[in-house]
Amino acid sequence: YQRAIEDYDEIIFLNPEDAESLYFRGKAKMRLLMIKEALVGLSKAVELKKNNVDYIYHLSCVNYELGHYQAVIDDCNRANAETPFNPRFEKMREKIDQSRAALNNKLCHDSLMIIDRSINDEPTVAKHYYHRACIKYFLDYKRSAVEDLDLAFSIQPILGFYFPAVGLKCELGQKNAALKDCINVCDMLSHANPSRYEPFYFRAKCKYLLNKYSEAEQDYTRAINLGHTTPEVYFLRARAQFKFA
């Protein structure tokens, strides 16, 4: 590959706008992991031949290695849109999907750093832990997300923080224990504030998942009577009624 690079250097010296030589020299540099150097030549080749899908594809590979994920997405989308019967369509779609995943992953990790700083500044703000848990769930850090949700609930005991943790515990194989714990928490909150619909609504969800359909229907009805009148709750009640009918 080094000899090929030297040969293409001579050609490009004589004709700096030889797109084919720029392209093949870029590919040779990729093979030698000279990624930044490959980017220069491949970018120039694409400028000279904007619709050459092979040039665009290899440029996207270089940009991906350098972490330029948005550039990969833009270039591959343009090539797929402008080139009928693109022979590299599937590979470009795969590269787009990989880049989007990597970009989302990077954005999530950047967001985690920002939220970590917020928690350091305001360690008693429950929503910080809740938002961090949401990002951790997206990154598949489920056990750590549960810990953050539990922290959020310990600071501000509302079921909007607690119930997502129940769902995660179910995913982690702790279904029965998690649902029973949630029912106990809902019992406590419903006694403390019997005019709130939330404890009955979330307790109904737990009871349904434990196959206690009649009890679930009763709790959904209580939630409705206390003002929770969204279409969802009527549907959930009807589903519970159907199960025990």
Buried (B, 14 or more C-beta within 10 A) or exposed (E): EEEBBEBBEEBBEEEEEBBBBBBBBBBBBBEEEBBEBBBBBBBBBBEBBEEBBBBBBBBBBBBBBBEBBEBBBBBBEBBBEEBEEBEBBEBBBEBBEBBBEBBEEEEBEEBBEEBEEBBEEEEEBBBBBBBBBBBBBBBEBBEBBBBBBBBBBEBBBBBBBBBBBBBBBBEEEBBEEBBEBBBEBBEEBBEEEEEBBBBBBBBBBBBBBBEBBEBBBBBBBBBBEBEBEEEEBEEBBEBBBEBEE
